[in-house]
Structures are given as C-alpha cells and as structure tokens.
Amino acid sequence: MKSAATESSVDMLHKIEAMEKDIINLKLSVLKKLSPSGKKPATFRGILKGVVITDEDIAFAKKSLNSKTGI
C-alpha cells in the first residue's frame, strides 16, 4: 500500500507533466503565428529614393546605438 506522501508526489508529477505539455503547445502556437506568411517584406527603396547615406551617417548611427546599449 502506498503512503499518502507518495501518492501526492505522483499526483504532483502528473500535474507538472500536464503543465509541460501545455507550455509546449503554447510555444508551438506562438511560433506558428510568428512564422513567415509568404508576403514580401517591405522595402525602403521607394521611401529613401534619392537619399545619400554617407560613412559619417553610418558612424553616427553606430555611435548613437552603442551609447544607449552601453557597448
């Protein structure tokens, strides 16, 4: 005959397994929503037509980003 502690431990393990399955299903549903939908990605080609980006602009942008991230 099993003791009460053993039975409650087994019940707890079954609950944990059920929760793990729920988490895996949740992860899969989120991944399905994040997967590419087959649409073409938007481009900036039309928006930035005629704009010239210099090496100085790129250096300034990198410096700006790095100062905010602490790198």
N, C-alpha and C positions, 0 to 999 in steps of 0.2 A: 504494500500500500504506500502511495506517495504521500509525502508530507505536504502541508499547506504551503510552505515556502517554495518547494519545488514546483508545485502547480502554478503558483503566482509567477514564478520566474519563467516558466514555459509560456504562460499567457502573455507576459511582457515581451518575450522574444517574438511571438506571433504578431503582436501589435507593431513591433519595430519593423518586422518584415513587410507588413502591410503598408506602413508609412514609407518604407524604402521604395516599394512598387509605385506608390502614389507620386513620390518625388521623381522617379524615372519617367513616369507618364507625363508629368508636368514639364519636365525638361524637354521631352520629345515634342510636345505640343508647342512650346516656345520656339524650339529650333525650326519646326515646320513653318511657323509664322515669319521667322527671320530669313528663311531660305530665299534665294533669288526667285522672282516671279516671272522671269523671262522678258521683262521690259528692258528697253535700252536705258543705260544710265544717262542722266542729264549731263550735258557738256556746257562749259563756259565759253566755247568758241564764239558764239554769237554775241554774248554779253560783253566779252572782252575784245571784240574786234577793233583793231586799230590801237590797242593799248600796248605800250612797250614796257616790259619788265626788265630792269637792269640788274646787274650783280649787286649793286648797292641796295636795291629794293629787297632782294633776297636776304642779304646780310642783315638788314634792319629787321626783317620779319623773324629771322632766326634768333637774333638778339632779344627781340621782344618776347618771343615764346620761351626762350631759355630763362629769362629773368623771372617769369611768372612761375616756372616749374622748379626753379632752384637748381638747375643743372649747370 
